[in-house]
């Protein structure tokens, strides 16, 4: 498996990476790999999961559904 050496890491950044690794119960190497994957890897999401989460949030919200009329009123609010 390929490896990578990173030189010149500022001490405060290295300390933050170590704290992050500890918080997530990962090795420093695993934490850096995870952060790199999140930064440059493809977005991984299941549209059905996202929609289900949106619907759950909508159910907990007591606001009416957002309509074009509501948006137009909001845009016009405060205009002379």
TORMI-377210 format. One record per residue (C-alpha): chain; y negated, z, x. Coordinates in pm, whole numbers, always signed. Example, Ala and Ser with C-alpha at 12.3 -4.5 7.8 and 13.67 -1.06 7.14 Angstrom:
# residues 2
(timar "A"; (+450; +780; +1230)),
(timar "A"; (+106; +714; +1367)),
END
This chain:
# residues 80
(timar "A"; (+0; +0; +0)),
(timar "A"; (-345; -86; +137)),
(timar "A"; (-584; +187; +244)),
(timar "A"; (-959; +214; +283)),
(timar "A"; (-1174; +421; +515)),
(timar "A"; (-1524; +516; +403)),
(timar "A"; (-1767; +610; +677)),
(timar "A"; (-2103; +781; +657)),
(timar "A"; (-2049; +976; +334)),
(timar "A"; (-2334; +1225; +291)),
(timar "A"; (-2208; +1584; +300)),
(timar "A"; (-2354; +1664; -43)),
(timar "A"; (-2174; +1366; -199)),
(timar "A"; (-1847; +1470; -37)),
(timar "A"; (-1895; +1824; -169)),
(timar "A"; (-1955; +1688; -519)),
(timar "A"; (-1643; +1473; -497)),
(timar "A"; (-1440; +1776; -391)),
(timar "A"; (-1578; +1983; -682)),
(timar "A"; (-1503; +1699; -923)),
(timar "A"; (-1148; +1667; -790)),
(timar "A"; (-1097; +2040; -832)),
(timar "A"; (-1233; +2036; -1188)),
(timar "A"; (-995; +1756; -1279)),
(timar "A"; (-704; +1906; -1086)),
(timar "A"; (-671; +1601; -865)),
(timar "A"; (-653; +1549; -493)),
(timar "A"; (-970; +1415; -336)),
(timar "A"; (-798; +1081; -285)),
(timar "A"; (-686; +1065; -650)),
(timar "A"; (-1034; +1156; -770)),
(timar "A"; (-1197; +883; -562)),
(timar "A"; (-942; +627; -686)),
(timar "A"; (-1003; +733; -1045)),
(timar "A"; (-1381; +702; -1004)),
(timar "A"; (-1348; +361; -841)),
(timar "A"; (-1119; +237; -1118)),
(timar "A"; (-1368; +358; -1380)),
(timar "A"; (-1656; +190; -1198)),
(timar "A"; (-1505; -151; -1130)),
(timar "A"; (-1194; -175; -1342)),
(timar "A"; (-1179; -360; -1669)),
(timar "A"; (-1283; -170; -1978)),
(timar "A"; (-963; -49; -2139)),
(timar "A"; (-988; +33; -2505)),
(timar "A"; (-795; -29; -2816)),
(timar "A"; (-1023; -162; -3092)),
(timar "A"; (-814; +15; -3357)),
(timar "A"; (-866; +349; -3181)),
(timar "A"; (-1241; +286; -3155)),
(timar "A"; (-1266; +190; -3522)),
(timar "A"; (-1065; +495; -3627)),
(timar "A"; (-1302; +718; -3430)),
(timar "A"; (-1603; +551; -3591)),
(timar "A"; (-1456; +603; -3938)),
(timar "A"; (-1388; +972; -3865)),
(timar "A"; (-1747; +1017; -3750)),
(timar "A"; (-1877; +837; -4059)),
(timar "A"; (-1675; +1068; -4283)),
(timar "A"; (-1832; +1375; -4121)),
(timar "A"; (-2184; +1235; -4152)),
(timar "A"; (-2374; +1308; -4470)),
(timar "A"; (-2618; +1023; -4419)),
(timar "A"; (-2605; +711; -4634)),
(timar "A"; (-2472; +396; -4472)),
(timar "A"; (-2733; +216; -4264)),
(timar "A"; (-2869; -83; -4450)),
(timar "A"; (-3121; -353; -4368)),
(timar "A"; (-3362; -193; -4616)),
(timar "A"; (-3343; +142; -4435)),
(timar "A"; (-3399; -31; -4101)),
(timar "A"; (-3700; -223; -4236)),
(timar "A"; (-3856; +99; -4370)),
(timar "A"; (-3797; +273; -4036)),
(timar "A"; (-3960; -15; -3849)),
(timar "A"; (-4259; -13; -4085)),
(timar "A"; (-4306; +364; -4070)),
(timar "A"; (-4632; +449; -3901)),
(timar "A"; (-4766; +96; -3901)),
(timar "A"; (-5122; +52; -4033)),
END
